[in-house]
Structures are given as structure tokens and as C-alpha cells.
Amino acid sequence: MIWKPTLLISLATAVVIAALPAFAGETANSATAPACCTSHRAGEAQAVANLRRTLDPKQFTGQVRQAYQVAQDNPDLLAQLHCYCGCDRTNGHKNLLDCYRDHHGASCAICTGEALEAKKLFEQGASIETIRAALRARFAGQN
């Protein structure tokens, strides 16, 4: 079968038109998409609350509990700090706060140390740049 240029152009146009909703950021229709792929739009306040959610510090003891409390009380601080334990590569964490959204922080001495050190420096009035530099000097290269 010989494909004519107009037929190829028509097919390409149909494919592009069918894909436009995905590129425009439109969500999948729940009638056609599987349940796992449908989008549930949360209000802005709910989205912010979800971003700040950490595990309950009461689940833990000792310094780990203190670190989870730091994360719960200071999410904006920890969200600006890098974690030097390597969890960015192994767990997909983007910042130190992510370590306290799951149980990772409970089993990692580097995460615990970073959170407690960050709190101490923050309470002393250190800038975020100073805190970052101090954590890098103390914890980088330990993993």
C-alpha cells in the first residue's frame, strides 16, 4: 500500500489533536481513565497542608522524636535544607523535610543530626545560608 502525503498529514493531525488535552494539563476523565489515574483536585489550603505533613513525633522516642518534632514545627526550614545521607538518590527525597514524611528519618542518624543541628542554629538566629553551610561541613561525605 502506498501512503499518500495527505493521508499521512491527516493521521498526524488526528494524533496531535487527540494528545492536546494531555499537553494542556487537562486531567483524565474519570469515565475513561482507571481509578489510579484520575485526578482529584484539592483546594490550595489542602495542598499546602499536604506538603507540610510529617509523621507524628509521638510515634518515636529520644532524639528521633525530637527530630520529628522539629520537622513538624519547622517544615519551612527543613524544606530549604539538603539531606546529606543520600536519600535523594535512594528514596527520591528532595529536601530534609522529606525524611520526616516517612519512617526514613527514624532510622538515619544523619537525618536526625541534621534536623537537630538546624533547629539549634535557627534558634540562635543563623541565616538559612549559614545553616546550610554548617550542615554541609558537618554531614556531607558521611554516607
LOTOR-867666 format. One record per residue (C-alpha): x, y, z. Coordinates in pm, whole numbers, plus 32768, in hexadecimal, padded with zeros to 4 digits. Layout:
XYZ...
This chain:
800080008000808781567FA180478267809F7FE683B2800D806F84EE80B37F11857280FE7EB4843181B47FF2844282847FAF85AE82DA7E4A8559833D7EBD843F841F7FC8851984C17ECC862F84FA7DD8853D859E7EE884BE86897F4C862086EC7DE3868987287DA6855487FE7EDA859F88D07E92871289097DD186E88A517EFA86368AF07FEA87498A877EFC885A8AF67EF987CB8C577D9387518C4D7D4786308D327CCE84DF8CC07B5A84A68CB27AF983B68DC87A1182FD8CD97B32829F8BF37C6082918CDD7CA881848DDF7C6881E98F477DDC81FF8F907E0A83068E837CE983F08EC37D39853F8F567CA385C290987CCF873690AE7D0987AD920E7CD8890F927D7E0F89E492A27DFD89D5941F7DE9885994167F0F884593267FE4891A940E7F7C884595397FDE8708947F813387969429817987DA959880FC868F962281FC85C596E781D9848C97B7816584BF991D829284F09A0381DA84309B16822182EF9A558391830F9AAC8476833A9BD985B283F79C34866A84C69B3485A084329A17846384B69ABA8508860A9AE2856A860A9972840985B39900838A86CA99E2847D87BD993C83F6875497E9828D877A985A82CB88CF98F883B8895A97ED835988C9969883C08A0795E1851E89F29675855B8882962684C788A794C985E68995947886F888A694EA87A6878C943287C5863B94DC892285AA94C488D3843B950B889783EA939B871F83C393B286FA84AD928A878E839591B686FB8267926885A482E592D98564840591EA856385059303857D866F929485D9870B93E3860786BF9555849286E1959B844D85B494BC850D84D795B183FF851B96B482D584D795D38322836595EF83E5828396DC853682CA963A859483D4973A855A82DC9855867181F697E4876F82F597688862839B985888C7849A974D875F8510971E872B85279896887085E398C6882286D697AE86C68729982F873D87629994886788309923878D8900983B869C894B995787B789B19A4088518A9B994086FE8B2A98DE86AE8B779A4987FF8C279A6487958D0C9947886C8C74983488088CBD96CD879D8BA495E788E78BC6952B89A98B9F967188DA8A6F96D2891389D0957D8A8A8A0A95938A9C897C96F489D9884296948AAC8812955C8BEF883396258B7B8740972F8AB4863B966C8B22863B94FD8BEA850794A48B74843495CB8AA5834294FB
